[in-house]
Amino acid sequence: MMKWETLRERLSRTLHTPFTLERFPKAEWPRMKTEKVPLRSYVDGTKLYFWLSEMETHMEVLVTEVNQLSDREQELVFWILQENGCSPQSSHSAVSQLTQLLTQQFQNGDRAEKSIPKEIYKALHLPQMAIPIWIQPRSELSLNQDELQRILESFIEGKSLVANVASYGCLLVVAVDALDLDADESERISLMNFSSAIQGMLVSELGVEVDVSAQLPILVESQLLSSVYALRQTLLVGRQFYPQSFIHMPWDLHVEHLLTQIPQSFVDEFVKSLGEYVSNEEDEEMQVTIAAFFATNCNVSETAKRLFIHRNTLLYRLDRFKQETGYDIRNFQDAVFIRILMLLDKVTKTNS
């Protein structure tokens, strides 16, 4: 509330009228029925409330007595507030314009770095640095904007923005201080846990399966559009390679991103010529073993623990794979080759 103190003093001095700063319950503030945006002022008994900003559970408002201001003076207050970015209609319009920019970018497949127009960025009232999170349902059902807003704002502390981008998905922009970083965890792990919590909550509250992709803090004005485009691409790649997972982080999918750029005709021919020597769909046990071996960074002891088998049993399987295929995945180059071949095989099956 302190950020509005200078504005309060200015209005009090200019109009010779006492103003106070208060918080008004968000659920009780009336909205325009047609556009679902807050009214710019509200009269309750003898009190006149002016809208300043919308927070998670409340409105920040400027308050005076109704009989203290004439109609012309109220219009002057509205004008001064608007000049200071306090316009609910403008804020609502800015979110709509942002979703239009993102929709156009998705439709055009535009990866270019573009800044948000300054007038839109200012009206969004976002911090300079923030965390973009992309949420996309697995069904064809669109997420309900009001429900999303209610659920996410009850979960997140601090400034955030929710923008439903038509049938593509939903953008959530969160202030960096809302990500409760654990001193014992890296920023990436904390963001992974944060995204997983959001995913679980939305599934629980809405009954809709959603995928989530998130990025480390960015400069909102200059990087938001390109970051959101990249996040959506990351999510689609993650779904393609790991349909059993619902959280897809950019730093985990570098190789997968690269492989999707290879022409499908080349992938098909490559997998066809080599896949039969290393991929035996009937040997599900071997497939699970290799996947676990890669998931533990080729650590024999950790793989054995994950599979609940004896270390010698694992070594036997790896030796058998070497005998059958000629590739020893305990060798770095062979491991890289088999890993890439398995990913390409997955792409081929997905596209067939």
WOBEL-V403322 format. One record per backbone hydrogen bond with DSSP energy under -1.0 kcal/mol. CO is the residue of the C=O (numbers start at 1). NH is the residue of the N-H. If there is no record, write none. Layout:
BEGIN
{{CO:NH} {CO:NH}}
END
This chain:
BEGIN
{{1:4} {2:5} {4:8} {5:9} {6:10} {7:11} {8:12} {9:13} {10:14} {11:15} {12:17} {20:63} {22:61} {24:59} {25:28} {26:29} {30:39} {32:36} {37:32} {40:51} {42:49} {44:47} {46:66} {47:44} {48:64} {49:42} {50:62} {53:60} {57:26} {58:55} {59:24} {60:52} {60:53} {61:22} {62:50} {63:20} {64:48} {65:68} {66:69} {70:74} {71:75} {72:76} {73:77} {74:78} {75:79} {76:80} {77:81} {78:82} {79:83} {81:86} {82:85} {85:87} {87:91} {88:92} {89:93} {90:94} {91:95} {92:96} {93:97} {94:98} {95:99} {96:100} {97:101} {98:102} {99:103} {100:104} {101:105} {102:106} {103:107} {104:108} {105:110} {117:121} {118:122} {119:123} {120:124} {128:220} {130:218} {131:174} {132:215} {133:172} {134:213} {135:170} {136:211} {144:148} {145:149} {146:150} {147:151} {148:152} {149:153} {150:154} {152:156} {159:175} {161:173} {163:171} {164:166} {165:168} {169:165} {170:135} {171:163} {172:133} {173:161} {174:131} {175:178} {176:179} {178:180} {179:181} {182:185} {186:190} {187:191} {188:192} {189:193} {190:194} {191:195} {192:196} {193:197} {194:198} {195:199} {196:200} {197:201} {198:202} {199:203} {200:204} {201:205} {202:206} {203:207} {209:138} {211:136} {212:248} {213:134} {218:130} {219:223} {220:224} {221:116} {223:227} {224:228} {225:229} {226:230} {227:231} {228:232} {229:233} {230:234} {231:235} {232:236} {233:237} {234:238} {235:239} {236:240} {237:241} {238:242} {242:245} {246:212} {249:252} {250:253} {253:257} {254:258} {255:259} {256:260} {258:261} {259:262} {263:267} {264:268} {265:269} {266:270} {267:271} {268:272} {269:273} {270:274} {271:275} {274:277} {275:279} {280:283} {282:284} {283:287} {284:288} {285:289} {286:290} {287:291} {288:292} {289:293} {290:294} {291:295} {292:296} {293:298} {294:297} {299:303} {300:304} {301:305} {302:306} {303:307} {304:309} {310:314} {311:315} {312:316} {313:317} {314:318} {315:319} {316:320} {317:321} {318:322} {319:323} {320:324} {321:325} {322:326} {328:331} {331:335} {332:336} {333:337} {334:338} {335:339} {336:340} {337:341} {338:342} {339:343} {340:344} {341:345} {342:346} {343:347} {344:348} {345:349} {346:350} {347:351}}
END
